[in-house]
């Protein structure tokens, strides 16, 4: 099964969270923050959303930084994804 986003939506998959701090302290799953860096898995077509023309600037494979609590989390075929609006993406990583 695949996820095909509509309009200005983007499907992302989070990059693994840090399990240790820079000083070497191992973090439990509860202490780890939700990762804000993700990889784009699928991109909607854009178009007119709420009366405004939306051009999609991200593409599949881009690494992005998202708002901390943005999007809706979805689990499909044992994988966890988030679906969010392109406007919830803060930056791309090059």
Buried (B, 14 or more C-beta within 10 A) or exposed (E): EEEEBEBBBBBBEBBEEEEEEEEEEEEEEEEEEEBBBBBBBBBBEBEEBEEEEBEBEBEEEBBBBBEEEBBEEEEEEEEEBBBBBBEBBEEEEE
